[in-house]
Amino acid sequence: MRKYELALIFDPSLDEKGIDEELSKITSLIEKQDSKVEDIDKWGMKKLAYPINKQENGYYIFMYFQGDDELLEELNRVSNINDRLLRHLIIKREK
């Protein structure tokens, strides 16, 4: 399995409970694929470089995990249909 970093920017209108619910959905998806979440780094509310969906701010979270290609496809699919997620990016980490 390869190591990846997942950058997430959530809608700023979500409260802490809503963020945790969305994060648990993604975490359970990763663990369901026999992969492992190594770390979750919550940066909190930050100003965006440019407006996304008329939003000036976003809630940033970085997740570090191990997985395979099938997991990446599923994460992209689920993230693209999630209305509460403004942007996501998956990056392969160096060894």
MOPAC internal coordinates of N, CA, C and O (Angstrom, degrees):
PM7 1SCF
backbone

  N    0.0000 0     0.00 0     0.00 0    0    0    0
  C    1.4516 1     0.00 0     0.00 0    1    0    0
  C    1.5243 1   109.84 1     0.00 0    2    1    0
  O    1.2310 1   121.72 1   -34.48 1    3    2    1
  N    1.3066 1   114.31 1   145.52 1    3    2    1
  C    1.4650 1   120.85 1   178.35 1    5    3    2
  C    1.5206 1   110.42 1   -95.41 1    6    5    3
  O    1.2310 1   121.57 1   -20.06 1    7    6    5
  N    1.3335 1   114.59 1   159.94 1    7    6    5
  C    1.4628 1   120.32 1   177.50 1    9    7    6
  C    1.5248 1   109.26 1   -99.03 1   10    9    7
  O    1.2310 1   121.50 1   -42.62 1   11   10    9
  N    1.3512 1   114.73 1   137.38 1   11   10    9
  C    1.4589 1   121.05 1  -177.53 1   13   11   10
  C    1.5246 1   110.83 1  -133.36 1   14   13   11
  O    1.2310 1   121.96 1   -19.47 1   15   14   13
  N    1.3323 1   113.86 1   160.53 1   15   14   13
  C    1.4583 1   122.15 1   172.48 1   17   15   14
  C    1.5246 1   106.78 1  -121.78 1   18   17   15
  O    1.2310 1   120.59 1   -49.32 1   19   18   17
  N    1.3179 1   116.47 1   130.68 1   19   18   17
  C    1.4614 1   122.42 1   179.12 1   21   19   18
  C    1.5216 1   108.31 1  -113.83 1   22   21   19
  O    1.2310 1   120.63 1   -63.45 1   23   22   21
  N    1.3243 1   116.40 1   116.55 1   23   22   21
  C    1.4644 1   121.90 1   176.76 1   25   23   22
  C    1.5251 1   107.86 1   -97.38 1   26   25   23
  O    1.2310 1   120.72 1   -51.15 1   27   26   25
  N    1.3263 1   116.23 1   128.85 1   27   26   25
  C    1.4643 1   122.67 1  -178.46 1   29   27   26
  C    1.5197 1   109.55 1  -124.98 1   30   29   27
  O    1.2310 1   120.84 1   -42.78 1   31   30   29
  N    1.3245 1   116.01 1   137.22 1   31   30   29
  C    1.4608 1   121.12 1   172.71 1   33   31   30
  C    1.5243 1   106.81 1  -124.29 1   34   33   31
  O    1.2310 1   121.21 1   -67.65 1   35   34   33
  N    1.3303 1   115.28 1   112.35 1   35   34   33
  C    1.4603 1   121.30 1  -178.10 1   37   35   34
  C    1.5209 1   111.41 1   -94.72 1   38   37   35
  O    1.2310 1   121.16 1   -21.82 1   39   38   37
  N    1.3169 1   115.38 1   158.18 1   39   38   37
  C    1.4564 1   124.04 1   176.55 1   41   39   38
  C    1.5317 1   109.54 1   -57.56 1   42   41   39
  O    1.2310 1   119.71 1   -48.09 1   43   42   41
  N    1.3278 1   118.16 1   131.91 1   43   42   41
  C    1.4649 1   120.25 1  -177.62 1   45   43   42
  C    1.5266 1   114.30 1   -69.28 1   46   45   43
  O    1.2310 1   119.76 1   166.29 1   47   46   45
  N    1.3202 1   118.06 1   -13.71 1   47   46   45
  C    1.4604 1   119.95 1   179.96 1   49   47   46
  C    1.5343 1   112.44 1   -76.72 1   50   49   47
  O    1.2310 1   120.07 1   167.74 1   51   50   49
  N    1.3351 1   117.48 1   -12.26 1   51   50   49
  C    1.4688 1   120.57 1   177.56 1   53   51   50
  C    1.5200 1   110.35 1   -72.17 1   54   53   51
  O    1.2310 1   120.95 1   -39.19 1   55   54   53
  N    1.3292 1   115.78 1   140.81 1   55   54   53
  C    1.4590 1   119.04 1   174.07 1   57   55   54
  C    1.5320 1   108.67 1   -88.20 1   58   57   55
  O    1.2310 1   120.59 1    -0.42 1   59   58   57
  N    1.3221 1   116.49 1   179.58 1   59   58   57
  C    1.4664 1   121.74 1  -176.87 1   61   59   58
  C    1.5298 1   111.59 1   -59.35 1   62   61   59
  O    1.2310 1   120.34 1   141.70 1   63   62   61
  N    1.3218 1   116.96 1   -38.30 1   63   62   61
  C    1.4653 1   121.38 1   179.34 1   65   63   62
  C    1.5284 1   110.75 1   -65.87 1   66   65   63
  O    1.2310 1   120.36 1   138.13 1   67   66   65
  N    1.3134 1   116.92 1   -41.87 1   67   66   65
  C    1.4616 1   121.47 1   178.53 1   69   67   66
  C    1.5163 1   112.61 1   -64.83 1   70   69   67
  O    1.2310 1   120.84 1   140.50 1   71   70   69
  N    1.3341 1   115.99 1   -39.50 1   71   70   69
  C    1.4668 1   120.90 1   177.08 1   73   71   70
  C    1.5207 1   109.66 1   -62.68 1   74   73   71
  O    1.2310 1   120.43 1   134.64 1   75   74   73
  N    1.3371 1   116.78 1   -45.36 1   75   74   73
  C    1.4633 1   121.06 1  -179.36 1   77   75   74
  C    1.5255 1   111.78 1   -63.59 1   78   77   75
  O    1.2310 1   119.87 1   143.16 1   79   78   77
  N    1.3294 1   117.85 1   -36.84 1   79   78   77
  C    1.4622 1   121.56 1   177.89 1   81   79   78
  C    1.5257 1   110.81 1   -65.02 1   82   81   79
  O    1.2310 1   120.45 1   134.71 1   83   82   81
  N    1.3238 1   116.74 1   -45.29 1   83   82   81
  C    1.4672 1   120.88 1   179.14 1   85   83   82
  C    1.5248 1   110.62 1   -64.98 1   86   85   83
  O    1.2310 1   120.54 1   140.37 1   87   86   85
  N    1.3143 1   116.57 1   -39.63 1   87   86   85
  C    1.4582 1   121.61 1   179.45 1   89   87   86
  C    1.5245 1   111.39 1   -66.45 1   90   89   87
  O    1.2310 1   120.35 1   142.13 1   91   90   89
  N    1.3242 1   116.93 1   -37.87 1   91   90   89
  C    1.4680 1   120.01 1   178.86 1   93   91   90
  C    1.5269 1   111.17 1   -68.13 1   94   93   91
  O    1.2310 1   119.84 1   147.48 1   95   94   93
  N    1.3354 1   117.91 1   -32.52 1   95   94   93
  C    1.4647 1   120.80 1   175.87 1   97   95   94
  C    1.5298 1   110.56 1   -62.53 1   98   97   95
  O    1.2310 1   120.82 1   135.51 1   99   98   97
  N    1.3211 1   116.04 1   -44.49 1   99   98   97
  C    1.4641 1   120.54 1  -179.32 1  101   99   98
  C    1.5262 1   110.46 1   -68.75 1  102  101   99
  O    1.2310 1   120.52 1   138.66 1  103  102  101
  N    1.3235 1   116.62 1   -41.34 1  103  102  101
  C    1.4617 1   121.00 1   178.93 1  105  103  102
  C    1.5207 1   110.84 1   -62.76 1  106  105  103
  O    1.2310 1   119.84 1   136.43 1  107  106  105
  N    1.3295 1   117.91 1   -43.57 1  107  106  105
  C    1.4614 1   120.58 1   179.91 1  109  107  106
  C    1.5264 1   111.32 1   -66.67 1  110  109  107
  O    1.2310 1   120.03 1   146.31 1  111  110  109
  N    1.3309 1   117.54 1   -33.69 1  111  110  109
  C    1.4595 1   121.25 1   176.48 1  113  111  110
  C    1.5316 1   110.44 1   -63.47 1  114  113  111
  O    1.2310 1   120.70 1   137.25 1  115  114  113
  N    1.3218 1   116.27 1   -42.75 1  115  114  113
  C    1.4705 1   120.99 1   179.07 1  117  115  114
  C    1.5285 1   110.09 1   -64.64 1  118  117  115
  O    1.2310 1   120.41 1   133.53 1  119  118  117
  N    1.3240 1   116.82 1   -46.47 1  119  118  117
  C    1.4623 1   120.19 1  -177.25 1  121  119  118
  C    1.5225 1   112.29 1   -70.47 1  122  121  119
  O    1.2310 1   120.06 1   152.96 1  123  122  121
  N    1.3287 1   117.49 1   -27.04 1  123  122  121
  C    1.4602 1   121.39 1   178.30 1  125  123  122
  C    1.5355 1   110.78 1   -67.27 1  126  125  123
  O    1.2310 1   120.17 1   153.49 1  127  126  125
  N    1.3215 1   117.27 1   -26.51 1  127  126  125
  C    1.4643 1   122.65 1  -179.84 1  129  127  126
  C    1.5338 1   112.13 1   -89.36 1  130  129  127
  O    1.2310 1   120.11 1  -160.08 1  131  130  129
  N    1.3294 1   117.39 1    19.92 1  131  130  129
  C    1.4717 1   123.28 1  -178.34 1  133  131  130
  C    1.5188 1   111.71 1    58.36 1  134  133  131
  O    1.2310 1   120.53 1  -143.72 1  135  134  133
  N    1.3191 1   116.60 1    36.28 1  135  134  133
  C    1.4542 1   123.13 1   176.55 1  137  135  134
  C    1.5229 1   108.74 1  -111.32 1  138  137  135
  O    1.2310 1   120.79 1    -6.36 1  139  138  137
  N    1.3151 1   116.10 1   173.64 1  139  138  137
  C    1.4614 1   120.05 1  -173.55 1  141  139  138
  C    1.5206 1   111.11 1  -129.17 1  142  141  139
  O    1.2310 1   120.64 1   -50.26 1  143  142  141
  N    1.3371 1   116.39 1   129.74 1  143  142  141
  C    1.4619 1   122.02 1   172.43 1  145  143  142
  C    1.5198 1   107.31 1   -85.95 1  146  145  143
  O    1.2310 1   120.61 1   -59.10 1  147  146  145
  N    1.3349 1   116.44 1   120.90 1  147  146  145
  C    1.4598 1   120.68 1  -177.29 1  149  147  146
  C    1.5225 1   112.38 1   -87.91 1  150  149  147
  O    1.2310 1   120.54 1   138.01 1  151  150  149
  N    1.3382 1   116.58 1   -41.99 1  151  150  149
  C    1.4585 1   119.98 1  -175.93 1  153  151  150
  C    1.5212 1   109.58 1  -159.84 1  154  153  151
  O    1.2310 1   121.02 1   -27.32 1  155  154  153
  N    1.3353 1   115.65 1   152.68 1  155  154  153
  C    1.4616 1   122.45 1   175.33 1  157  155  154
  C    1.5223 1   107.00 1  -129.71 1  158  157  155
  O    1.2310 1   121.00 1   -54.42 1  159  158  157
  N    1.3258 1   115.70 1   125.58 1  159  158  157
  C    1.4559 1   121.48 1  -177.77 1  161  159  158
  C    1.5322 1   108.62 1  -118.31 1  162  161  159
  O    1.2310 1   120.55 1   -70.45 1  163  162  161
  N    1.3247 1   116.55 1   109.55 1  163  162  161
  C    1.4728 1   121.54 1   179.88 1  165  163  162
  C    1.5300 1   108.95 1   -92.38 1  166  165  163
  O    1.2310 1   120.86 1   -64.29 1  167  166  165
  N    1.3231 1   115.96 1   115.71 1  167  166  165
  C    1.4668 1   120.98 1   177.81 1  169  167  166
  C    1.5173 1   111.87 1   -87.91 1  170  169  167
  O    1.2310 1   120.07 1   157.62 1  171  170  169
  N    1.3192 1   117.48 1   -22.38 1  171  170  169
  C    1.4532 1   120.79 1  -179.86 1  173  171  170
  C    1.5185 1   112.61 1    88.10 1  174  173  171
  O    1.2310 1   121.35 1    18.17 1  175  174  173
  N    1.3309 1   115.02 1  -161.83 1  175  174  173
  C    1.4604 1   121.94 1  -176.03 1  177  175  174
  C    1.5326 1   110.13 1   -78.02 1  178  177  175
  O    1.2310 1   121.16 1   -52.09 1  179  178  177
  N    1.3293 1   115.39 1   127.91 1  179  178  177
  C    1.4683 1   122.33 1   178.75 1  181  179  178
  C    1.5239 1   108.83 1  -135.77 1  182  181  179
  O    1.2310 1   121.37 1   -24.94 1  183  182  181
  N    1.3231 1   114.99 1   155.06 1  183  182  181
  C    1.4594 1   120.82 1   176.04 1  185  183  182
  C    1.5223 1   108.77 1   -77.69 1  186  185  183
  O    1.2310 1   120.92 1   -45.29 1  187  186  185
  N    1.3328 1   115.85 1   134.71 1  187  186  185
  C    1.4585 1   121.19 1   179.27 1  189  187  186
  C    1.5258 1   110.37 1   -77.90 1  190  189  187
  O    1.2310 1   120.29 1   -27.26 1  191  190  189
  N    1.3148 1   117.05 1   152.74 1  191  190  189
  C    1.4607 1   121.76 1   177.89 1  193  191  190
  C    1.5241 1   110.70 1   -67.51 1  194  193  191
  O    1.2310 1   120.74 1   148.91 1  195  194  193
  N    1.3283 1   116.18 1   -31.09 1  195  194  193
  C    1.4634 1   122.18 1   177.30 1  197  195  194
  C    1.5333 1   107.48 1  -150.26 1  198  197  195
  O    1.2310 1   119.59 1   -25.44 1  199  198  197
  N    1.3221 1   118.38 1   154.56 1  199  198  197
  C    1.4678 1   120.48 1  -178.11 1  201  199  198
  C    1.5271 1   112.15 1   -63.82 1  202  201  199
  O    1.2310 1   120.90 1   -42.15 1  203  202  201
  N    1.3227 1   115.88 1   137.85 1  203  202  201
  C    1.4576 1   122.66 1   174.65 1  205  203  202
  C    1.5284 1   106.36 1  -123.39 1  206  205  203
  O    1.2310 1   120.42 1   -58.63 1  207  206  205
  N    1.3203 1   116.79 1   121.37 1  207  206  205
  C    1.4726 1   121.99 1  -177.05 1  209  207  206
  C    1.5291 1   111.48 1    51.70 1  210  209  207
  O    1.2310 1   120.62 1  -137.20 1  211  210  209
  N    1.3124 1   116.41 1    42.80 1  211  210  209
  C    1.4659 1   124.78 1   179.20 1  213  211  210
  C    1.5252 1   113.04 1    63.95 1  214  213  211
  O    1.2310 1   119.90 1  -159.80 1  215  214  213
  N    1.3253 1   117.79 1    20.20 1  215  214  213
  C    1.4654 1   122.60 1   177.58 1  217  215  214
  C    1.5287 1   108.99 1  -104.72 1  218  217  215
  O    1.2310 1   120.72 1   -43.78 1  219  218  217
  N    1.3152 1   116.23 1   136.22 1  219  218  217
  C    1.4593 1   121.94 1   179.36 1  221  219  218
  C    1.5388 1   111.88 1   -95.30 1  222  221  219
  O    1.2310 1   120.41 1   158.24 1  223  222  221
  N    1.3395 1   116.83 1   -21.76 1  223  222  221
  C    1.4591 1   122.30 1  -178.06 1  225  223  222
  C    1.5239 1   109.66 1  -124.69 1  226  225  223
  O    1.2310 1   120.82 1   -16.51 1  227  226  225
  N    1.3323 1   116.03 1   163.49 1  227  226  225
  C    1.4556 1   121.57 1   177.07 1  229  227  226
  C    1.5157 1   110.32 1  -153.73 1  230  229  227
  O    1.2310 1   120.82 1   -23.70 1  231  230  229
  N    1.3132 1   116.03 1   156.30 1  231  230  229
  C    1.4653 1   122.30 1   179.38 1  233  231  230
  C    1.5324 1   107.48 1   -97.34 1  234  233  231
  O    1.2310 1   120.94 1   -66.34 1  235  234  233
  N    1.3391 1   115.81 1   113.66 1  235  234  233
  C    1.4605 1   122.22 1  -174.08 1  237  235  234
  C    1.5253 1   111.38 1   -92.25 1  238  237  235
  O    1.2310 1   121.24 1   -45.48 1  239  238  237
  N    1.3378 1   115.24 1   134.52 1  239  238  237
  C    1.4677 1   122.52 1   173.77 1  241  239  238
  C    1.5293 1   107.82 1  -139.39 1  242  241  239
  O    1.2310 1   121.02 1   -43.72 1  243  242  241
  N    1.3264 1   115.66 1   136.28 1  243  242  241
  C    1.4608 1   121.69 1   174.96 1  245  243  242
  C    1.5164 1   108.52 1  -117.01 1  246  245  243
  O    1.2310 1   120.87 1   -50.77 1  247  246  245
  N    1.3263 1   115.94 1   129.23 1  247  246  245
  C    1.4579 1   121.77 1  -178.16 1  249  247  246
  C    1.5308 1   108.11 1  -120.65 1  250  249  247
  O    1.2310 1   120.90 1   -46.60 1  251  250  249
  N    1.3185 1   115.88 1   133.40 1  251  250  249
  C    1.4528 1   122.10 1   178.98 1  253  251  250
  C    1.5235 1   107.89 1  -111.33 1  254  253  251
  O    1.2310 1   120.34 1   -52.15 1  255  254  253
  N    1.3418 1   116.95 1   127.85 1  255  254  253
  C    1.4611 1   120.38 1  -175.40 1  257  255  254
  C    1.5199 1   111.38 1  -150.28 1  258  257  255
  O    1.2310 1   121.25 1   -11.62 1  259  258  257
  N    1.3297 1   115.21 1   168.38 1  259  258  257
  C    1.4551 1   122.93 1   173.37 1  261  259  258
  C    1.5179 1   107.77 1  -112.65 1  262  261  259
  O    1.2310 1   120.50 1   -39.10 1  263  262  261
  N    1.3283 1   116.65 1   140.90 1  263  262  261
  C    1.4462 1   118.88 1  -179.03 1  265  263  262
  C    1.5148 1   112.16 1  -169.21 1  266  265  263
  O    1.2310 1   121.04 1     4.02 1  267  266  265
  N    1.3347 1   115.62 1  -175.98 1  267  266  265
  C    1.4605 1   121.63 1   178.92 1  269  267  266
  C    1.5289 1   109.61 1  -121.14 1  270  269  267
  O    1.2310 1   121.13 1     3.08 1  271  270  269
  N    1.3309 1   115.44 1  -176.92 1  271  270  269
  C    1.4678 1   120.72 1  -175.55 1  273  271  270
  C    1.5286 1   112.99 1   -64.15 1  274  273  271
  O    1.2310 1   119.99 1   143.84 1  275  274  273
  N    1.3246 1   117.63 1   -36.16 1  275  274  273
  C    1.4636 1   120.46 1   179.53 1  277  275  274
  C    1.5265 1   111.02 1   -62.91 1  278  277  275
  O    1.2310 1   120.90 1   141.46 1  279  278  277
  N    1.3217 1   115.88 1   -38.54 1  279  278  277
  C    1.4678 1   120.24 1   178.34 1  281  279  278
  C    1.5203 1   110.72 1   -64.57 1  282  281  279
  O    1.2310 1   120.03 1   138.82 1  283  282  281
  N    1.3299 1   117.54 1   -41.18 1  283  282  281
  C    1.4674 1   120.66 1   179.93 1  285  283  282
  C    1.5254 1   111.53 1   -62.16 1  286  285  283
  O    1.2310 1   120.82 1   138.79 1  287  286  285
  N    1.3249 1   116.04 1   -41.21 1  287  286  285
  C    1.4663 1   119.72 1   178.46 1  289  287  286
  C    1.5297 1   111.02 1   -62.75 1  290  289  287
  O    1.2310 1   120.78 1   137.37 1  291  290  289
  N    1.3357 1   116.11 1   -42.63 1  291  290  289
  C    1.4596 1   119.95 1  -179.92 1  293  291  290
  C    1.5339 1   111.60 1   -68.17 1  294  293  291
  O    1.2310 1   120.28 1   139.57 1  295  294  293
  N    1.3366 1   117.07 1   -40.43 1  295  294  293
  C    1.4709 1   120.51 1   177.38 1  297  295  294
  C    1.5221 1   110.82 1   -61.83 1  298  297  295
  O    1.2310 1   119.98 1   136.57 1  299  298  297
  N    1.3176 1   117.65 1   -43.43 1  299  298  297
  C    1.4652 1   121.04 1   177.71 1  301  299  298
  C    1.5230 1   111.19 1   -62.74 1  302  301  299
  O    1.2310 1   120.29 1   137.20 1  303  302  301
  N    1.3270 1   117.06 1   -42.80 1  303  302  301
  C    1.4583 1   120.78 1  -179.43 1  305  303  302
  C    1.5235 1   111.12 1   -62.75 1  306  305  303
  O    1.2310 1   120.53 1   131.39 1  307  306  305
  N    1.3218 1   116.60 1   -48.61 1  307  306  305
  C    1.4611 1   121.32 1  -178.68 1  309  307  306
  C    1.5280 1   111.07 1   -66.00 1  310  309  307
  O    1.2310 1   120.39 1   139.62 1  311  310  309
  N    1.3241 1   116.86 1   -40.38 1  311  310  309
  C    1.4695 1   120.59 1  -178.85 1  313  311  310
  C    1.5239 1   112.04 1   -67.49 1  314  313  311
  O    1.2310 1   120.42 1   144.99 1  315  314  313
  N    1.3240 1   116.81 1   -35.01 1  315  314  313
  C    1.4661 1   120.12 1  -179.28 1  317  315  314
  C    1.5250 1   112.90 1   -68.88 1  318  317  315
  O    1.2310 1   119.75 1   153.71 1  319  318  317
  N    1.3288 1   118.08 1   -26.29 1  319  318  317
  C    1.4688 1   119.70 1  -178.54 1  321  319  318
  C    1.5280 1   112.61 1   -98.85 1  322  321  319
  O    1.2310 1   120.03 1   179.50 1  323  322  321
  N    1.3305 1   117.55 1    -0.50 1  323  322  321
  C    1.4668 1   121.65 1   179.98 1  325  323  322
  C    1.5300 1   109.28 1   -84.59 1  326  325  323
  O    1.2310 1   120.12 1   -65.31 1  327  326  325
  N    1.3377 1   117.37 1   114.69 1  327  326  325
  C    1.4617 1   121.84 1  -178.45 1  329  327  326
  C    1.5274 1   112.78 1   -71.46 1  330  329  327
  O    1.2310 1   120.03 1   157.70 1  331  330  329
  N    1.3008 1   117.54 1   -22.30 1  331  330  329
  C    1.4692 1   120.96 1  -178.56 1  333  331  330
  C    1.5203 1   112.62 1   -82.19 1  334  333  331
  O    1.2310 1   120.18 1   169.76 1  335  334  333
  N    1.3078 1   117.25 1   -10.24 1  335  334  333
  C    1.4574 1   122.94 1  -178.75 1  337  335  334
  C    1.5285 1   108.92 1  -101.21 1  338  337  335
  O    1.2310 1   120.52 1   -62.98 1  339  338  337
  N    1.3325 1   116.61 1   117.02 1  339  338  337
  C    1.4590 1   120.12 1  -179.17 1  341  339  338
  C    1.5273 1   111.47 1   -75.24 1  342  341  339
  O    1.2310 1   120.47 1   133.04 1  343  342  341
  N    1.3404 1   116.71 1   -46.96 1  343  342  341
  C    1.4637 1   122.16 1  -179.64 1  345  343  342
  C    1.5225 1   109.85 1  -148.11 1  346  345  343
  O    1.2310 1   121.22 1   -24.78 1  347  346  345
  N    1.3247 1   115.26 1   155.22 1  347  346  345
  C    1.4601 1   121.31 1   171.84 1  349  347  346
  C    1.5221 1   108.35 1  -146.33 1  350  349  347
  O    1.2310 1   121.05 1   -25.70 1  351  350  349
  N    1.3259 1   115.60 1   154.30 1  351  350  349
  C    1.4572 1   121.27 1   179.38 1  353  351  350
  C    1.5204 1   108.07 1  -150.80 1  354  353  351
  O    1.2310 1   120.60 1   -49.59 1  355  354  353
  N    1.3354 1   116.46 1   130.41 1  355  354  353
  C    1.4539 1   121.27 1   177.88 1  357  355  354
  C    1.5244 1   107.61 1  -110.02 1  358  357  355
  O    1.2310 1   121.28 1   -52.10 1  359  358  357
  N    1.3331 1   115.15 1   127.90 1  359  358  357
  C    1.4576 1   121.71 1  -177.30 1  361  359  358
  C    1.5195 1   108.77 1  -124.47 1  362  361  359
  O    1.2310 1   120.63 1   -45.02 1  363  362  361
  N    1.3430 1   116.40 1   134.98 1  363  362  361
  C    1.4669 1   120.27 1   175.18 1  365  363  362
  C    1.5259 1   108.40 1   -78.58 1  366  365  363
  O    1.2310 1   120.88 1   -51.16 1  367  366  365
  N    1.3394 1   115.91 1   128.84 1  367  366  365
  C    1.4613 1   120.94 1  -178.60 1  369  367  366
  C    1.5118 1   110.00 1   -87.60 1  370  369  367
  O    1.2310 1   121.64 1   -27.46 1  371  370  369
  N    1.3223 1   114.46 1   152.54 1  371  370  369
  C    1.4670 1   120.72 1   174.83 1  373  371  370
  C    1.5036 1   110.27 1   -72.70 1  374  373  371
  O    1.2310 1   120.13 1   -25.32 1  375  374  373
  N    1.3137 1   117.36 1   154.68 1  375  374  373
  C    1.4634 1   121.04 1   179.52 1  377  375  374
  C    1.4992 1   112.09 1   -76.13 1  378  377  375
  O    1.2310 1   120.10 1   180.00 1  379  378  377

